[in-house]
Amino acid sequence: PPAHSHSDWIGPPDKHSNLRPIIFYVPPEESALERRLREARQEAQASNQRFWARHNRAFRQEKEEFIYSRLKAKGLEMRDESGQKATLNAEEMADFYKDFLSKNFKKHLQYNRDWYKHNFRITFLMGQVALVRALRWLRRRKKNVEQ
Amino acid sequence: MSAARRCRPPRALAGLFVWRLRNTGVRQIPCRFVHLYHVANDRLITFQYFNFLKRMYVTWCNKDLSQRAKPKSDSIVSPFHELQQLDQEKKVVHKISPVSPVQQSLSETSSRNELREMKSAAETEDSVIPVGAESKEDRRWKEMKLRLDDLPGILARLSKIKLTALVISTASAGFAMAPVPFELTCFLLASLGTGLASCAANSINQFFEVPFDSNMNRTKNRPLVRGQISPLLAVCFAASCGIPGIVLLTLGVNPLTGALGAFNIFLYTCCYTPLKRMSIANTWVGAVVGAIPPVMGWTAATGSLDAGALLLGGILYSWQFPHFNALSWGLREDYSRGGYCMMSVTHPGLCRRVALRHCLALIGLSTVAPVLDITTWTFPIISLPINLYISYLGFRFYRDADRSSSRKLFFCSLWHLPMLLLVMFTCKKSVLEKEDKGDLPGGAHETAMEIRLP
């Protein structure tokens, strides 16, 4: 993002976590409240990124292992004659999906709780910041009108 | 397909369906589950094009959902809600638009893909080019600044406007089926209130699901995921839609409808959305969410919760299951990775059984309609073919459990509901008829404006 910009910038989805990173703009006269908001957002972003990157990586890895073990059981190689990666059909993959979902169930419950907490806190702080800014703007307007 | 769309002569409904079904076979979609939803959306777009009512936004889930539907009527799977809703209208004063509240996923499953992407994908034969252009756009860093001219589009996507339109359609179907003289103002207020409530519910749903949506193909282009709008603005928008909507329903229509609307918003946002990640019971909750709009339409017209309202709600409730379960069958990988507890992933046998069970229930419910004096006895007879057909596809899905049978069932569900509601309306027991039989209180006949289809 350009140096002169006064707003946050959001980028393309991350390769591992599929989340879009945000670069936060730090205004020179950032109030304590605004700083709390920015830090909350940064913390949420970091935590989300960690979770999803690890989760997706685990998914891909376990999927590979599953395909490999199933192919081996069937007596096939990972790549067939044309050099293409051999895949299992949807019904066979269904066992893996079911397994993966149940294995990660607790992890997801915990993440859900954290995510909802982050989300509400950030939105609430945003609300506070917006309110403060609006009041400040109104006060300035009043001052201009009075002058 | 674009050529066929270009030469769009007015077609008989049957011809339309035949064309659409044929088209389904013609289009060769690479075997990717995620494309199922894209294809489904595409179908929906082309199908919708034949609607008399021009919808501004063509994308869902929608989902459902795309999914719809979600929720507000995002019932079954997120895509469901977002799932496709099929819209159909008749050129009468009173329009009937069956709607399948897409459940989320579908709600979600309601998945509504990005408007631009869908449009471009629909416009060109080759979907690679638009996808390429879209991903290039995606690769860039964007300033997180809200542009006012983008706002309508962003809010439309946030509120899953297509799904909302379908929800309004189901509600108006409920209004139409109520055995009272038609009042235009009441109808408009009810529709507007329902629409606002649906927008609010959908926005809150998206607000809750940002990281999950970004990880699923169907939903990764939503406004909050892309940072086009801040979460605060999404919540404010939801509040500014929901509160006036419910107030409008309570004061302008009647308190019962308002209460149902508020309850539905609560059910969708606070029960269905969190439940999606905790237990497969979310599908049933989502089906209730989808069933409530026609009940709301009925109570808006009559002011009371009669058996007819419950029957209409029951029909939509049963319909959600083949619709959603078939759609979620193709999205198992995304659901598994995203951590959504859906029947298709954890209890595949149950998934298919339930779908079949509810297809058969539709036949039963259609037979109950004349018993409750809502329609004449021609309704179960005329609707029997389509109900049998969807039950047959449900049975095939149950037996084969593969992608092609799930797709067939899903696409059938898209046209089945509009047709069923249409047939229901044409077979509606006339208010005047009832008056002749002395069923209605005497004062009604001067004001009776029964809308009858030719």
Interface residues (C-beta under 8 A of the other chain):
Chain A: P1 S5 S7 D8 W9 I10 G11 P12 P13 S17 N18 L19 R20 I22 I23 N48 W52 H55 N56 F59 A90 E91 M93 A94 F96 Y97 K98 F100 L101 S102 N104 F105 K107 H108 L109 Y111 N112 W115 Y116 N119 I122 T123 M126 G127 A130
Chain B: F33 D138 R139 R140 W141 K142 E143 M144 K145 F207 F208 V210 P211 S214 N215 K220 V225 R226 G227 S230 P231 L232 V235 P274 R277 M278 R332 E333 Y335 S336 R337 G339 C341 V345 T346 P348 A401 D402 R403
